[in-house]
Amino acid sequence: MRHSLKPILLGLYLLTGLGQYQERLAALGWGWPLLAYGVLFAALVLALWLTAAIRPPVLRWGLAVVLAGAAVFFEGYARVTASYLTYSQFVSLVYSAGFIGEALQQYGAALIWPLGSGLLLLLGIGVAPRQPSRVPQVLAVAAPFVAVLALSVLLFARAGAGAMGLPGLFTPLVYLNLLAYESAQASVGPRQPVTLARQGGAVGHDIVLVIDESVSGNYLDINTPGGVPSHLGQAPAGVAIFNFGYGAAIANCSADTNVTLRFGGTREDYLRINATQPSIWQYARQAGLATVYIDAQRTGGHLQNLMTRLERQDIQRFIQFDDVPVRDRDMAVARQLIDLLNDGQPQLVVINKVGAHFPVHDKYPDAFMRYRPALPRGGYADISDTGARDGFDGRPDDWQRYRNAYQNTLLWNVGEFFARVFAQADLSRAVLIYTSDHGQDLHERGNPGLDTHCGSDPMPEEGLVPLVVIQGRQLQTLDWQAALPGNKDRSSHYNIFPTLLALMGYNLAAIRPLYGKPLSEPTEDAFSFNYRFNARLGAKPLFKHIDLGQVVTPPGPVDFTLRPSAFGD
């Protein structure tokens, strides 16, 4: 019985990928590519069968654990995102490995099927083969290593592409090989000092970049009639607000966007610039500004979004909120920002807010439950980025509740945030640029999947962000009003770094060839976001143009029921 169990288990595991095989076959059609795919598929299946024939139990079970873990990882990504795990997306996931535990909590329910198929593979390899084995042990032991090496060579030649529709147990290991090779070969040079010339005297005002989290531009009232009240539509006394409307994000993943906002990478040259050119902190200190970073998402001094210890050295004040509940951290940011704006000291302040990253069940007080029905409350109060998906299966009514909870979160973390800042901060000597790291796909079209961003085949809303400039009315900096008609709904994150440098007094003629145009000039932006940010091995980045005519502008008529607002609209 045990002898027949192995081929049954392995056969059942392979059958779990039947849909992926069929999709690849349909894409290939008849011809030589189909033949090549068939040969490669058969070779990997043979390697799997040989691996299961390894005699030494420790080696066989060790490989079983590694290969089953890789298979669960690969299939789990497909289940969560309803898309294939590309090499670029794999690299992004590796960069976010510090939060793997939270991610497992977030997507636990979606991993049930991958765990089941992984168990089939684990037992199919691990169960002892029949005795005596007819397979030469040298061949059996070599098989998995040769398979990974051969597939690594093939995918290297194809810039990481080519594994779609193959048994998923080898693919993550191949991707890991490619990443290890790239890391060993990487040589982009040391970080450079500031060389741009400034004009004029010392900067006499605060410069603030507020980077919200997962706030989609199409959900706020400044861009969508009936959108969530943001308090950004009506300027308080002594303040001017310039709403540049919809902006295109750098990327649809947080780390990719944030690191580029801090280093100024362009669409054409972001990898080199982000790796070697001065940070925004270096430019600020050269301009005589104090540097402040407020991170509401992490605690305990932990760094995120590809920030390094070297970059951290140029930040004079590094502020986190270890003892503040997640729900209240954006209000703690507001209090800290108010104090900084009122202290009379010119400084650069960069903020990463909590915003509206999932889970959004408990990121707002009960008094702000304006949109109903919402997700169930009480289970996620201490979770910033991730949480279990219990009771959330991605059905239309699940997403309806999600969108309502999301809007309640915006009401609190955007609307109430700016209500407090406008009421208490001295904005007469300050320029604030407000945006988000990326937008959200909240499955308004009924598309499959459980993810809201970082997709490898994204909806346009994943890259759609708000873009607003707030300034003391009497402060003379850049001519926002002159540029607004031409740049509204036509600019992007890529225009923010040159804008910050211009506000610091750096020479515009020197800024443009390096970093592009600021918001005060006709931006002529491509209005696209990068969803293959980690373009590797000669592959090219992939940019998705945002056609505003195709953007869904919620809320829909059945998505919410209005309740009395906790504050005036």
C-alpha positions in Angstrom: 0.0 0.0 0.0 2.8 2.4 0.9 4.5 1.7 -2.4 1.4 2.7 -4.4 0.7 5.7 -2.1 3.7 7.8 -3.4 2.7 7.9 -7.1 -0.9 8.6 -6.1 0.0 11.5 -3.8 2.4 13.0 -6.4 -0.2 12.6 -9.2 -2.8 14.3 -7.1 -0.4 17.2 -6.4 0.3 17.6 -10.1 -3.4 17.6 -10.8 -3.9 20.6 -8.5 -2.2 22.7 -11.1 -4.3 21.6 -14.0 -5.9 25.0 -14.5 -2.5 26.6 -14.8 -1.3 24.0 -17.3 -4.4 24.5 -19.4 -4.0 28.2 -19.4 -0.4 27.9 -20.6 -1.3 25.4 -23.3 -4.1 27.7 -24.6 -1.6 30.6 -24.7 1.0 28.6 -26.6 -1.1 27.1 -29.4 0.3 24.5 -31.7 4.0 24.7 -32.8 7.5 24.4 -31.5 6.9 26.5 -28.3 4.3 23.9 -27.3 6.8 21.1 -27.9 9.5 22.9 -25.9 7.0 23.4 -23.1 6.0 19.7 -23.1 9.6 18.6 -22.9 10.4 21.0 -20.1 7.3 20.0 -18.2 8.1 16.3 -18.6 11.7 16.9 -17.4 10.5 18.6 -14.2 8.0 15.9 -13.5 10.7 13.3 -14.0 12.9 15.3 -11.6 10.1 15.2 -9.0 9.7 11.5 -9.4 13.4 10.9 -9.0 13.6 13.2 -5.9 10.9 11.0 -4.3 13.1 8.0 -4.9 16.0 9.2 -2.7 16.8 6.6 -0.1 18.4 8.5 2.8 15.4 9.7 4.9 17.0 12.8 6.2 17.9 14.1 2.7 14.5 13.0 1.2 12.4 14.6 4.0 14.6 17.7 3.9 14.0 18.2 0.2 10.3 17.4 0.7 10.0 20.2 3.2 11.8 22.7 1.0 9.9 21.8 -2.2 6.6 21.7 -0.4 7.2 25.0 1.2 8.1 26.5 -2.2 5.0 25.1 -3.7 2.7 26.5 -1.0 4.4 29.9 -1.4 3.9 29.8 -5.2 0.3 28.6 -5.1 -0.5 30.9 -2.2 0.4 34.0 -4.1 -1.7 32.9 -7.1 -4.7 32.2 -4.7 -4.5 35.6 -3.0 -3.8 37.8 -6.1 -5.5 35.7 -8.8 -2.3 36.2 -10.9 0.9 34.4 -11.7 4.0 35.1 -9.5 6.5 36.8 -11.7 10.1 37.2 -10.9 9.6 41.0 -10.3 6.8 40.3 -7.9 8.9 37.7 -6.1 11.7 40.3 -5.6 9.1 42.7 -4.1 7.9 40.0 -1.7 11.5 39.3 -0.6 12.0 43.0 0.1 9.0 42.7 2.4 10.1 39.5 4.1 10.2 41.3 7.5 6.4 41.2 7.5 5.9 37.6 6.5 4.3 36.7 9.8 1.6 39.4 9.4 1.0 38.4 5.8 0.4 34.8 6.9 -2.2 36.1 9.3 -3.8 38.3 6.6 -4.2 35.6 4.0 -4.5 32.5 6.2 -7.9 31.4 4.8 -6.6 31.8 1.2 -3.7 29.4 2.0 -5.9 26.4 2.9 -5.9 25.0 -0.6 -2.2 25.6 -1.2 -1.4 24.0 2.1 -3.5 21.0 1.1 -1.7 20.6 -2.2 1.6 21.2 -0.4 0.8 18.4 2.0 0.3 16.0 -0.9 3.7 17.0 -2.2 5.3 16.7 1.2 4.0 13.2 1.8 4.5 12.2 -1.9 8.2 12.9 -1.6 8.7 12.1 2.0 7.1 8.6 2.3 9.8 6.0 1.9 10.2 4.5 -1.6 9.8 0.8 -2.2 12.6 -1.5 -1.6 14.9 -2.3 -3.3 14.9 1.0 -5.3 15.4 0.6 -9.0 16.6 4.2 -9.4 20.4 4.9 -9.2 20.8 7.0 -6.1 23.3 9.4 -7.7 20.7 10.2 -10.3 17.9 10.6 -7.7 20.0 12.9 -5.4 21.2 15.0 -8.4 17.7 15.4 -9.9 16.2 18.3 -7.9 19.5 20.2 -8.0 19.9 19.7 -11.7 16.2 20.7 -12.3 16.6 24.0 -10.3 20.0 24.8 -12.0 18.7 24.1 -15.5 15.5 26.1 -15.0 17.6 28.9 -13.5 19.7 29.0 -16.6 16.6 29.1 -18.8 14.9 31.8 -16.9 18.1 33.8 -16.7 18.3 33.8 -20.4 14.7 35.0 -20.5 15.0 37.8 -17.9 13.1 35.8 -15.3 10.2 34.8 -17.5 9.2 31.4 -18.8 8.0 29.3 -15.8 4.3 29.9 -16.2 2.4 26.7 -16.3 5.2 24.5 -15.0 5.0 22.6 -11.7 5.3 25.4 -9.1 7.5 23.6 -6.6 10.7 24.6 -8.4 9.9 28.1 -9.5 10.4 30.0 -6.2 13.8 28.3 -5.7 14.8 29.3 -9.2 13.8 32.9 -8.5 15.8 32.8 -5.3 18.8 31.6 -7.4 18.4 34.5 -9.8 18.1 37.0 -7.0 21.2 35.7 -5.3 23.1 35.9 -8.5 22.0 39.5 -9.1 22.8 40.5 -5.5 26.3 39.1 -5.9 26.8 40.9 -9.2 25.3 44.2 -8.2 27.7 47.1 -8.5 26.0 50.5 -8.8 28.6 52.6 -6.9 28.6 54.5 -3.7 26.1 57.1 -2.5 27.0 60.5 -4.0 27.1 63.8 -2.1 25.0 66.8 -3.1 26.5 68.7 -6.0 23.5 70.8 -7.2 23.8 74.5 -6.8 21.3 76.6 -4.8 20.2 80.1 -5.4 19.0 82.6 -2.8 19.4 82.6 0.9 18.4 80.2 3.6 15.0 78.5 3.4 12.7 80.2 5.9 9.7 77.9 5.9 8.8 74.3 6.6 8.5 71.8 3.8 6.3 68.8 4.5 5.7 65.7 2.4 2.7 63.7 3.7 2.6 60.2 2.3 -0.6 58.5 3.1 -1.0 54.7 2.9 -3.3 53.1 0.4 -5.5 56.1 -0.1 -7.0 56.0 -3.6 -7.6 59.3 -5.2 -11.0 58.3 -6.6 -12.5 57.9 -3.1 -12.0 61.5 -1.8 -14.4 64.3 -2.2 -11.8 66.6 -3.8 -11.8 64.3 -6.9 -15.2 62.5 -6.8 -18.6 64.1 -6.2 -20.0 62.4 -3.2 -16.5 61.1 -2.1 -15.4 60.8 1.4 -15.1 64.3 3.1 -11.4 65.1 3.3 -11.4 68.8 4.5 -9.1 69.4 1.5 -11.8 71.1 -0.6 -12.1 74.3 1.4 -9.0 76.2 2.6 -9.1 77.7 6.1 -8.3 81.3 6.6 -4.8 82.3 5.6 -4.2 79.0 3.7 -4.2 78.3 0.0 -5.0 74.8 -1.3 -4.0 73.7 -4.8 -5.7 70.4 -5.7 -3.7 68.9 -8.6 -6.4 66.2 -8.7 -5.6 62.7 -9.7 -1.9 61.8 -9.7 -0.2 58.7 -11.0 1.8 56.8 -8.4 5.4 55.7 -9.0 4.3 52.1 -8.4 1.5 50.1 -7.0 3.6 48.8 -4.1 4.6 50.8 -1.0 8.3 50.2 -0.8 8.9 50.9 -4.5 7.1 54.3 -4.3 8.5 55.4 -1.0 12.2 54.7 -1.8 11.8 56.6 -5.1 10.1 59.6 -3.4 13.1 59.8 -1.0 15.7 59.5 -3.7 14.1 61.0 -6.8 14.3 58.2 -9.3 12.8 58.9 -12.7 10.9 56.6 -15.0 13.9 56.2 -17.2 16.6 55.9 -14.5 15.1 55.0 -11.1 17.3 52.0 -10.2 20.6 53.9 -10.6 19.3 57.2 -9.0 17.7 55.4 -6.0 20.9 53.5 -5.4 23.6 56.2 -5.9 22.2 59.7 -5.8 21.7 61.9 -2.7 18.6 61.4 -0.6 16.1 64.1 0.1 17.6 64.3 3.6 21.0 65.1 2.2 19.5 67.9 0.0 17.6 69.3 2.9 20.6 69.4 5.2 22.7 71.1 2.5 19.9 73.7 2.2 20.1 74.3 6.0 16.9 72.6 6.9 16.5 70.3 9.9 15.3 66.8 8.9 12.4 65.0 10.5 10.9 61.6 9.6 7.5 60.5 11.2 6.7 56.9 10.7 3.3 55.9 12.0 3.4 52.4 10.6 6.3 50.8 12.4 7.6 50.8 16.0 10.7 50.1 17.9 13.0 51.9 15.5 12.4 49.4 12.8 13.1 50.7 9.3 10.8 50.1 6.3 10.3 50.9 2.6 14.0 50.0 1.8 15.4 52.6 4.2 18.9 51.7 5.3 21.0 52.6 8.4 23.1 54.8 6.2 20.1 56.8 5.0 18.9 57.0 8.6 22.0 58.9 9.6 20.9 62.0 7.7 17.5 62.1 9.7 17.9 64.3 12.8 14.6 63.4 14.3 13.1 59.9 13.8 9.7 59.7 15.3 7.5 56.6 15.8 4.6 55.9 18.2 5.4 52.7 20.1 2.7 53.2 22.8 -0.1 54.6 20.6 -2.8 52.2 19.3 -2.8 51.8 15.6 -6.3 53.4 15.2 -5.0 56.6 16.9 -1.5 56.9 15.3 -2.6 59.3 12.5 -4.0 61.6 15.1 -0.6 61.3 16.9 1.0 62.3 13.6 -1.4 65.3 13.4 -0.3 66.4 16.9 3.4 66.0 16.1 3.0 67.8 12.8 1.1 70.7 14.5 4.0 71.0 17.0 6.6 71.1 14.3 4.7 73.7 12.2 4.2 75.8 15.3 7.9 75.7 16.5 9.2 78.4 14.1 12.1 76.2 12.9 12.5 75.6 9.2 12.6 71.9 8.5 11.9 69.1 6.1 9.3 66.7 7.4 8.5 63.4 5.6 5.5 61.5 7.0 4.4 57.9 6.4 0.8 57.7 7.8 -1.2 54.6 8.8 -3.8 55.6 6.3 -6.1 52.9 5.0 -4.0 49.8 4.5 -5.8 46.5 5.2 -7.2 45.5 7.6 -9.6 48.4 7.7 -12.0 46.8 10.2 -10.8 48.8 13.2 -8.9 51.8 11.9 -11.6 54.3 12.8 -13.7 55.0 16.0 -17.3 54.0 16.2 -18.4 57.6 15.8 -17.0 57.6 12.3 -19.0 54.6 11.0 -20.8 56.6 8.4 -20.8 54.0 5.7 -22.7 50.8 6.3 -22.7 47.8 6.3 -19.1 47.6 7.2 -16.6 44.8 8.1 -17.0 43.3 11.6 -15.3 45.2 14.4 -13.1 44.3 17.3 -10.5 41.9 15.9 -7.8 44.1 14.4 -7.3 47.1 16.7 -3.6 46.5 17.1 -2.7 45.5 13.5 -1.2 48.1 11.2 -0.8 46.3 7.9 -2.2 42.8 7.9 -4.7 40.6 9.6 -6.5 37.4 9.3 -9.1 37.1 6.5 -11.6 35.0 8.5 -15.0 35.6 7.1 -13.7 37.4 4.0 -13.9 35.3 0.9 -13.8 38.0 -1.8 -17.5 37.7 -2.6 -19.3 40.9 -3.9 -21.0 41.5 -0.5 -17.6 41.0 1.2 -16.1 43.8 -1.0 -19.1 46.0 -0.4 -18.5 45.8 3.4 -14.8 46.3 2.7 -15.4 49.5 0.7 -17.6 50.9 3.4 -15.1 50.2 6.1 -12.4 51.7 3.8 -14.5 54.9 3.5 -15.0 55.1 7.2 -11.2 54.8 7.6 -10.7 57.6 5.1 -13.2 59.7 7.0 -11.0 59.3 10.2 -7.4 59.1 8.9 -7.8 61.7 6.1 -10.8 63.9 7.0 -10.2 64.1 10.7 -6.4 64.3 10.3 -6.7 67.5 8.1 -9.5 68.9 10.2 -7.2 68.9 13.2 -4.1 70.2 11.4 -6.1 73.0 9.8 -7.6 74.0 13.1 -4.4 74.0 15.2 -1.3 74.4 13.0 0.4 77.6 11.9 0.5 77.1 8.2 1.6 80.6 7.3 5.3 79.5 6.9 4.8 76.0 5.5 4.3 74.1 2.3 2.7 70.7 2.5 2.5 68.2 -0.4 -0.1 65.5 0.3 -0.3 62.3 -1.6 -0.5 58.5 -1.1 2.0 55.7 -1.8 -0.5 54.0 -4.2 -4.2 53.6 -4.8 -6.4 50.6 -4.3 -8.3 48.1 -6.4 -11.3 47.4 -4.2 -12.8 45.1 -6.8 -15.5 47.5 -7.9 -15.7 45.7 -11.2 -16.3 42.3 -9.6 -12.8 41.0 -10.6 -11.4 38.0 -8.7 -8.7 38.0 -6.0 -8.2 39.2 -2.4 -5.5 41.7 -2.9 -5.9 45.5 -3.2 -2.6 46.5 -4.6 0.9 45.2 -5.7 -0.8 43.2 -8.4 1.2 41.9 -11.4 -1.8 42.6 -13.7 -3.2 45.7 -12.0 -6.4 47.7 -12.3 -5.7 51.4 -13.0 -7.0 52.4 -9.6 -4.0 50.7 -8.0 -1.8 53.6 -9.3 -4.3 56.4 -8.7 -3.5 58.8 -5.9 -4.4 62.3 -4.6 -2.0 65.1 -5.2 -2.5 68.3 -3.2 -0.3 71.3 -2.3 -1.2 73.3 0.8 0.6 76.6 1.6 0.4 79.7 3.7 -1.5 82.2 1.6 1.1 85.0 2.0 4.1 82.7 1.5 6.0 83.2 -1.8 7.4 80.0 -3.1 6.5 78.4 -6.5 3.7 79.6 -8.8 1.2 76.8 -8.1 -1.8 78.7 -9.5 -0.2 79.3 -12.9 0.6 75.6 -13.3 -2.6 74.2 -11.9 -4.8 74.3 -15.0 -2.4 72.5 -17.2 -1.1 70.0 -14.6 -4.3 69.0 -12.8 -5.1 65.3 -13.4 -1.9 65.1 -15.5 1.0 64.9 -13.0 2.6 62.1 -10.9 4.8 61.2 -8.0 7.8 61.7 -10.3 7.1 65.5 -10.2 7.3 65.6 -6.4 11.1 65.2 -5.8 12.0 68.1 -8.2 9.3 70.1 -6.6 10.9 69.6 -3.1 14.3 70.6 -4.5 12.8 73.7 -6.0 11.2 74.6 -2.7 14.7 74.2 -1.1 16.1 76.7 -3.5 18.1 74.4 -5.8 18.6 75.7 -9.4 15.8 74.6 -11.7 18.0 74.4 -14.7 20.1 71.8 -12.9 17.1 69.9 -11.4 15.3 69.3 -14.7 17.9 67.1 -16.5 18.5 65.0 -13.4 15.0 64.6 -11.9 12.5 66.1 -14.3 10.0 68.9 -13.9 8.4 70.3 -10.7 4.6 70.8 -10.3 5.1 74.5 -10.9 6.0 73.9 -14.5 4.1 72.0 -17.3 4.8 68.5 -16.2 4.1 66.7 -19.5 3.9 63.5 -17.5 3.2 60.1 -18.9 0.6 59.5 -16.2 1.5 55.9 -15.7 2.7 53.7 -12.8 5.3 51.0 -12.7 4.1 47.5 -11.9 7.4 45.7 -12.8 9.5 48.0 -10.6 12.0 45.3 -9.9 12.8 44.8 -13.6 15.7 42.3 -13.5 18.1 40.4 -15.7 17.6 42.7 -18.7 13.8 42.8 -18.4 12.2 46.2 -18.9 9.9 47.9 -16.4 6.2 47.7 -17.2 4.2 50.9 -16.9 0.4 51.1 -17.0 -1.1 54.2 -18.3 -4.1 55.5 -16.3 -7.0 56.3 -18.6 -9.2 58.4 -16.3 -12.2 57.6 -18.6 -11.9 54.0 -17.4 -11.5 54.7 -13.7 -14.3 53.6 -11.4 -15.5 56.5 -9.3 -17.2 55.1 -6.2 -19.2 55.0 -4.1 -21.8 53.2 -6.1 -25.5 53.5 -5.2 -25.6 50.3 -3.1 -22.3 50.6 -1.4 -23.2 52.7 1.6 -25.9 54.2 3.7 -25.2 57.7 4.9 -25.2 58.3 8.7 -24.8 61.6 10.5 -21.1 62.6 10.2 -19.0 63.0 13.3 -17.9 66.4 12.0 -19.3 68.9 9.5 -18.8 68.3 5.8 
